[in-house]
Amino acid sequence: MASSAEHVPLAIVGCGGMGRRHLRGFQALQRSDYNNCELIAVCDINRKNADDLADEAQELLGYRLRVWVDLPEMLRREDALKGVNITTEVSSHHTVAVACLEAGRDVQVEKPLGLTMRACNRIIDTAQRNGRLVSVGENLRRDPINRLARSLIDAGAIGTPQLIIDTKIGGGDHMVYTPWRHQKLSGTIALDEGIHHADLMMYYLGEPLSGFGEGRIYQPLRYRRPGGPARSLHAKWNEQYPAQFEATGEDAVLGQLRFANGAVGQWIGHHGAHGQPYHKRILYGSGGSLESQGERNGRPLTLWRAGAEAISDERILDFAPHYRLSPLAAQFFGGERVWSYDLPFDEADWRLIALEHHEFASCIATRTTPEVTGELGRRALAIVYCLFESGMLGRPVSIAEVEQMKVDRYQQEIDAHLALA
Ligand SMILES: NC(=O)c1ccc[n+]([C@@H]2O[C@H](COP(=O)([O-])OP(=O)(O)OC[C@H]3O[C@@H](n4cnc5c(N)ncnc54)[C@H](O)[C@@H]3O)[C@@H](O)[C@H]2O)c1
């Protein structure tokens, strides 16, 4: 592809499952009317993963990407490179991000920003010292259904928000994508998946104050599912992983949260549960409630207003007068004021990632602040850790205590392992 002044040159570091999904996000953006970036290179310490992704780019983007296995060398030699998309496993986010930021590049880091508060601080402090941008890849809030939910809340459709119930129970004893997601020192599934819910609760309710709860390991042994996670771009590596292994990381986060606006959150994220899967997100306010059926499925919200019938069709738009998607999101999802959509899960996933790429490139070009800053990404992590730390201390823990690292007993072992202490 011919480079142009309006196309911001970017690279992907980390060519595993999420790297493959990010590539498809670039493809979706390239096919839209709003492309503003050009993917030029990929980097992975595993050469085969990097080579394979460059080959996939040949097919999906129509040109092959330059391949690097040594990040410092890529940063030295790719003169035009402006921003780096970091999709490595979580325990390496801070080392990769710091190298990029010190080399004068802006970064978009997949969630969670870092594995601990100290890891996040390394990234945020380095960005500040070098005048660089940090954007955190939180794709789920970009789903049009969540944009509509936020618009309804802002317009007072349910009155003053009072209570959110966020429950995701399921998972059984299967390995989720990779073994690293089940180890305390490399990332736990309760955190890796839970951080999406933490971000969404903040997106709906604003600033979190404190939490009382705990993390748990319900399923101490995990088993690789033969054939891998169905439909997933992660399945390609499945057979390389052990058939069975011990899990040292929490698979459940359980607790109650308080928000600065007075609302309370009741949160159960249980990824080692047997039996009936149970997913529910419902927000109650002084004048009604709003129920979501999750992301990337296009299913409509249900609005219940006191004394009126439930609405889960386009009449819901009457209560969100200011709801408008960006031009790119409108093109991807079928209009400016979408209340449901009909796309396969993967297609919706890649389009949400494309929205992240578009925003990142635009922030680089205009030096504007991204929607999910490093600070916001760190706060989502603090929500999860305030519950883990609370479980260790047996008392409520404030977000401020976690962010200021006055409470870090759970994280100390990880910080020591990552040489962050
Ligand atoms: N937003 C979402 O919906 C979503 C979904 C899945 C994963 N993720 C996030 O994406 C990230 C990656 O997850 P994944 O499932 O793709 O992991 P993965 O294990 O499939 O892939 C990680 C890749 O990074 C490479 N790598 C590791 N350390 C590196 C380093 N220092 N330099 C260069 N390459 C390195 C590995 O070789 C591997 O190819 C994680 O932060 C995860 O939480 C987000």
The ligand as an ORCA input file, in Angstrom:
! r2SCAN-3c Opt
* xyz 0 1
  N      -9.982     -6.947     24.296
  C     -10.246     -8.238     24.150
  O     -11.370     -8.623     23.839
  C      -9.119     -9.224     24.329
  C      -9.298    -10.577     23.999
  C      -8.203    -11.442     24.117
  C      -6.984    -10.960     24.581
  N      -6.867     -9.646     24.919
  C      -5.601     -9.111     25.431
  O      -4.617     -9.176     24.401
  C      -3.317     -9.411     24.961
  C      -2.706    -10.632     24.296
  O      -3.493    -11.771     24.544
  P      -3.439    -13.044     23.573
  O      -4.572    -13.887     23.936
  O      -3.293    -12.589     22.182
  O      -2.066    -13.725     24.036
  P      -1.249    -14.827     23.231
  O      -0.509    -15.593     24.251
  O      -2.130    -15.542     22.271
  O      -0.215    -13.966     22.346
  C       0.813    -13.197     22.897
  C       1.912    -13.011     21.849
  O       2.850    -12.067     22.368
  C       4.161    -12.565     22.101
  N       5.076    -11.954     23.070
  C       5.166    -12.216     24.401
  N       6.095    -11.408     24.965
  C       6.567    -10.598     23.982
  C       7.532     -9.550     23.936
  N       8.181     -9.177     25.038
  N       7.768     -8.949     22.758
  C       7.117     -9.350     21.620
  N       6.191    -10.345     21.615
  C       5.921    -10.960     22.765
  C       4.038    -14.079     22.206
  O       5.095    -14.740     21.566
  C       2.684    -14.292     21.542
  O       2.827    -14.424     20.126
  C      -3.533     -9.550     26.467
  O      -3.338     -8.295     27.067
  C      -5.003     -9.939     26.577
  O      -5.602     -9.570     27.810
  C      -7.895     -8.780     24.781
*
